């Protein structure tokens, strides 16, 4: 028998060698207890969480929790069915209503994960003979949606307006085209020049899909994301989002004003051929989304946190992924993977959890310590975070 | 601008024509209230549910509900992170322990949906130069996993042992091969001849993956599925399963004894690049799985229900998809789509919900009314179901 796993041998070997050095495995950490949106017990130690996407800290909101508990009691633990069969409960309709209201759009379609939202929408709407034009630093779920579909894929250099135009110019004028962008790119926390890119796409007859996973709830006047903040939301054909970041649970969605949008529910395979979200999940999501509509105070505090951390880390001598704070993600650039892993572990020992990101997930072969702020981080916590970063950075020799 | 949705116009037109006839849309039913695993309010009417995959009726189990509510309170509404970053909580470890115990296997890996389990495992382990040999009636998630991977795809006629052997014989002896089978095929409720097929696969040097989504919990001595019932579980390399059927919530998994299995957690994109399941979901799943280990009484009652319904429908003159009850799914064959839709609606008016399945989802262009039984259906309910089927069947002219 040919072992299908033999292709993973080099990786297994590489991993064994790394773990043999005695480092803590950054990819198998367990949150033993979770105390709040910003604190957990890891390896028996109370730890500040600075590497979750819990931007608005809704996971422990009292109304959210109660909505989930009530739905469990009233509707049971799961739907055991697809949305197109027995899996549409009242709660699924309600969360779609909440999304339509949140984005002020005509249609909202909820998927069981954010990954499946990108996978399904992209592979379904861009078919044989169509083109998908995407930023080369797009999320894996966008690439996987491209791979599952039959469209031609054309990538352009990250956030490069001219590169986008050059690609658009070369495509057949009458072909179907879908430009796929993200509001915030999660590796560096930088934002797309959506105003210019959306305008360009329209000029060349392309439709536009924007993934606003990392902006929902706090970027833009109503928290609708970067497209709202840059005044081009009305020209975006499809917004993709997730419940597993600011909303604080799991699931994905697409909102749109396209008059034919509802047909997606019958043709989109990752929507049709999967069980719908449990009643408790849609209830927590709907409650959270409605609260996010009135979250301007929390939003302001999150921005303050992000700016304070960005300035503090810069002042301490760290090299950051962006010149200023554009989002709730701040990426600290490490000189190499080895020292990145050491710094990650040193921070964990200080009681601070961040995400270690390494190639190939990162742009330009960088090793990053990615920090994501939460609206529930207190100013004291941000001060404490800076102190821990500084101590660990000196110990590992990242800063002087 | 070329509208990417114009490709759906024929389908939109066809659907409009159907709905203009005044029929109830079978694909947009809403469960307004859910009263129990077997009853709900649809269109304002109390309805017996005979078209869910809630085989063991765990969705309203008191211990399951309480576990979910407690986890919401103690761990929050979501993890907001991937399993390989901040998304592994104590509860994710616990549900994987429960799965290992349930299947008596060394490794268990939980995905956020069952769809993503098939998508991820198949596309990751069968790569360029490998072959996937699959039953032509395989579930969409299996086909999508094939599409996302780079292996060569070879389909064989449904449940045809000779056809499988013919395909295996033609493939290069030393190539990597993965035979993909399902224990129960959900359209007709028939089961695979796993004993012979697994033996054949091994004989030709192939690894074997079996999707036991529709058998977990009640087929086989310990509810491990058709492979257990036919005595070949030890020769199956990967078992795929779901939390959205017998377990009663949402999620998917793979269990395996392969010594290198854990590397999947780093290379399987639909596992890495997605948020993990909320604490309440893994808590309900773990509790449910542990109770299913001791569910032999419920299992026996479900078998009784399935046999009673099969015999009753046969005696009433309906044509069924299988000669006897092989699983908890009983498919009633309709003469054509039009009368199938009429019968589906007549049953709904009687207060009975079944699944309408139509081409291309069904084998051989059939229209089916698919019934799935639940261990919580009482004997009285099964009698009532038979009475309603008979009345509706006579009214629509399916039976004399």
Interface residues (C-beta under 8 A of the other chain):
Chain A: X1 X2 X3 X4 X5 X7 X8 X9 X11 X12 X15 X27 X28 X29 X30 X31 X32 X33 X34 X37 X49 X51 X52 X53 X54 X58 X59 X60 X61 X64 X65 X68 X69 X72 X73 X74 X75 X76 X77 X78 X79 X80 X81 X84 X85 X86 X88 X89 X90 X93 X112 X113 X114 X115 X116 X125 X126 X127 X130 X139 X140 X141 X144 X147 X148 X174 X175 X176 X177 X178 X202 X205 X206 X207 X242 X243 X244 X245 X247 X248 X249 X250 X258 X260 X261 X263 X265 X266 X267 X269 X270 X272 X273 X274 X275 X276 X277 X278 X279 X280 X281 X284 X288 X353 X355
Chain B: X1 X2 X3 X4 X5 X7 X8 X9 X11 X12 X15 X27 X28 X29 X30 X31 X32 X33 X34 X37 X49 X51 X52 X53 X54 X58 X59 X60 X61 X64 X65 X68 X69 X72 X73 X74 X75 X76 X77 X78 X79 X80 X81 X84 X85 X86 X88 X89 X90 X93 X112 X113 X114 X115 X116 X125 X126 X127 X130 X139 X140 X141 X144 X147 X148 X174 X175 X176 X177 X178 X202 X205 X206 X207 X242 X243 X244 X245 X247 X248 X249 X250 X258 X260 X261 X263 X265 X266 X267 X269 X270 X272 X273 X274 X275 X276 X277 X278 X279 X280 X281 X284 X288 X353 X355
